[in-house]
Amino acid sequence: MKNNVERVREARGMSQSDLAKAAGVSRQSIHALERGAHEPRLSLAYRVADALGATLEAVFPAPQKAPAKKSAAKSAAKPAGKKVVKKATKKAVRR
């Protein structure tokens, strides 16, 4: 999860220890948040945002959804358009 913990913390002139103390967690927890190695529970996210004097959305922005890509297997299984199929009587029939 991408977040702005480090950017907002540095803008406020706080150290990781200062933020950890204000949020009631260890400095290692703040470090893990900043690296993206830990996704906080909602309660921790609120405490960190409050300790930074920022909104939850400013510190932990909502993830952006990437547009879904079609898999190669699905696109290969679908015909590109109408195909002409020869029947036993050799007449062209459109599907």
CORMOLIN-V308765 format. One line per field, one symbol per residue. ss: DSSP state (A for helix, B for strand, O for the rest). A space follows every 10 residues. Layout:
ss->???
This chain:
ss->OOOOAAAAAA AOOOOAAAAA AAAOOOAAAA AAAAAOOOOO OAAAAAAAAA AAOOOAAAAO OOOOOOOOOO OAAAAAAOOO OOOBBBOOOO OBBBO
